[in-house]
């Protein structure tokens, strides 16, 4: 997803961008984005930094989103498997159904914990500046 916006503020490597159009915000599920009013904070490591007022193209980093998605899937599944096997080691007399229940409890517990952690602390590295349209001032 690519959006255009104007640079509002530059501090260090952090660039604050306000979106030009907010049509996509109406259906957005990102609570922090809706409350912020289309403000995106982007880490920008290239030089020269854009200046306030310049038009930039911000894109959603698919690599970072893939990493977040895999983390969200792999951790609960690993917790389920670990819960199943560790409950058998801790309580050798347990049968398979109680061990499976403990594994599923670990799966849902870890998934819920990740949900609330990501809701409280959303990842900051999902956006990047793809292009900067420099403002050229002509002096006659």
Secondary structure as UniProt FT lines:
FT   STRAND          2..11
FT   TURN            12..13
FT   STRAND          14..19
FT   HELIX           23..25
FT   TURN            26..27
FT   HELIX           31..36
FT   STRAND          39..43
FT   TURN            52..53
FT   STRAND          55..60
FT   HELIX           62..90
FT   TURN            92..93
FT   HELIX           96..120
FT   STRAND          127..133
//
